[in-house]
Amino acid sequence: MRVKIFCASEEDRYLYMKYKPETLDYEFTAETLTDENAELARGMDAIVIQTRCIITTKLAGMLKDMGVKEILTRSVGYDHMDLKAMRQVGLKGANVAVYSPNAIAEYTCTVAMMLLRRMPAQMTKIGKGDFTLAGIRGREIRKLTIGVVGAGRIGLETIKIMAGFGGEVLVYDVRQNEEISQIATYVSIDDLYEKSDVIIFHCPLLKENYHMVNKDTIARMKDGVVLINSARGGLWDYEDVCSALKVKKISAAGFDVFEGEDKYLRKNVETSEIPKVLKELLSMDNVIYTAHSAFYTDVAIENMIEVTTENLTDYEKGIKCRNELIGDDQK
Ligand code: NAD
């Protein structure tokens, strides 16, 4: 089975080869797959992509015509894949349903604590030789209410850490989990917005929650709320977040994801290529932005490549892939 692995770094190549079964034949490229360079997939049975490879309706058709049968994403999220278009042309698809959720949860709590202790502002001040305490008084988690939107595998780990610090944790999810009920309280999204000092987003991006953080929902939140997005850029209207930061309705924001990030992610770009609103957010000392790196730990990368290899092996054996996305009603 011939497989092309896109967006492959040196580290990825080493790990793919470490887990490679003899029956799989790999070709690596550092390129991000796009409509324009689809020819790179010609002759392949399967391709492995990352979240910056956007599988459009057009690309799904082109890949199918070239003989590709399966598209595997090396990520939990699969909103970059048009599953409907893939199903229509007869392509199969799989994701990595689980890899170290702790990687993203630990990142999230780190960012929350950095913002609550005003670390970006402190570092800027000290860099300028200002060693005073002006403007850097922090807040303690045990005195705060932490709202978590989307409490699946990652959300659960974040909730455990936040509860461990003694914070009161409120949760909104479309379904409930007994383990979480013992350490946190399920509430409606309206209650969560109204009562939380820190709101963390760990839910998937779906049509129904696109821009769920916008000027109307921000207006319902506490004055001085801290917002954190570790899930997908499309969950927030960043123009509205920026406006609310300017008037201090939001006291601080941390995000690992940004809408349209696929245009610049993993590249060195000119400042003119950075979206205007992102540049404005980056100029603020109460904002932390990281370039979709919450997942990036030693344990998580190895997990992702191990699971992707298992997915490829299922396809190669002609058995139902354990992480199949197409035709699985639960996904
Ligand atoms: P998961 O499927 O285990 O959990 C998602 C949870 O969200 C589920 O409990 C689900 O019921 C809930 N949910 C679904 N729709 C919802 C809605 N409209 N409102 C509230 N909750 C809703 O997934 P996970 O492994 O915890 O990952 C969550 C998301 O994190 C992924 O979809 C992905 O977008 C993002 N992610 C980001 C990174 C990163 O590096 N920044 C890495 C991995 C995952």
Boltz pocket constraint, residues with backbone or C-beta under 6 A from the ligand:
constraints:
  - pocket:
      binder: B
      contacts: [[A, 76], [A, 77], [A, 97], [A, 101], [A, 104], [A, 149], [A, 150], [A, 151], [A, 152], [A, 153], [A, 154], [A, 155], [A, 172], [A, 173], [A, 174], [A, 175], [A, 202], [A, 203], [A, 204], [A, 205], [A, 206], [A, 209], [A, 230], [A, 231], [A, 232], [A, 256], [A, 257], [A, 292], [A, 293], [A, 294], [A, 295], [A, 296]]
      max_distance: 6.0
